[in-house]
Amino acid sequence: KKIELIYDARGTVSRLKVNDKLLDFKLDEFGRLAQVALPDNKGKLNIKYNNAGDVDSTEGVGGENVRTVIQESLSHASELVDPLGISLGV
């Protein structure tokens, strides 16, 4: 499977595309991953941090769908590609 990284205007990875599956990322004010979402409201996983900056909890509507897509997509990855089409290896 080929994984494509899609960046926003600030140069931050905002989306991960694995074949036909997409995962959208949102960061918090500290630049940490705050949300992973599937398109079309099929699932959303919110990530909360404690004062030390460690993940404290994850929750969301359809969060199990997001976890499944992440696991299935990344466990069989064979190629990681940046927006310029350059293979970054796996």
Residue pairs with C-beta under 8 A, 6 or more apart in sequence:
1 18
1 19
1 73
1 76
1 77
1 78
1 79
2 18
2 19
2 77
2 78
2 79
2 80
2 81
3 16
3 17
3 18
3 73
3 74
3 77
3 79
3 80
3 81
3 90
4 16
4 17
4 18
4 81
4 82
4 83
5 13
5 15
5 16
5 80
5 81
5 82
5 83
5 88
6 13
6 14
6 15
6 16
6 17
6 83
7 13
7 14
7 83
8 14
12 25
12 27
12 31
13 25
14 24
14 25
15 22
15 23
15 24
15 25
16 22
16 23
16 25
16 73
17 23
18 73
18 74
18 77
19 73
21 38
21 69
21 73
22 38
22 39
23 36
23 37
23 38
23 66
23 69
23 70
23 73
24 35
24 36
24 37
24 38
24 39
25 33
25 35
25 36
26 33
26 34
26 35
26 37
27 33
27 34
28 34
28 49
30 49
30 53
32 47
32 49
32 53
33 47
34 46
34 47
35 44
35 45
35 46
35 47
35 60
36 44
36 45
36 47
36 66
36 70
37 43
37 44
37 45
37 66
38 44
38 62
38 65
38 66
38 69
41 62
42 62
42 65
43 60
43 61
43 62
43 63
43 64
43 65
43 66
43 69
44 60
44 61
44 62
44 63
44 66
45 58
45 59
45 60
45 63
45 66
45 67
46 58
46 59
46 60
46 63
47 55
47 57
47 58
48 55
48 56
48 57
48 58
48 59
49 55
49 56
50 56
60 66
77 90
78 90
79 87
79 89
79 90
80 87
80 88
80 89
80 90
81 87
81 88
82 88
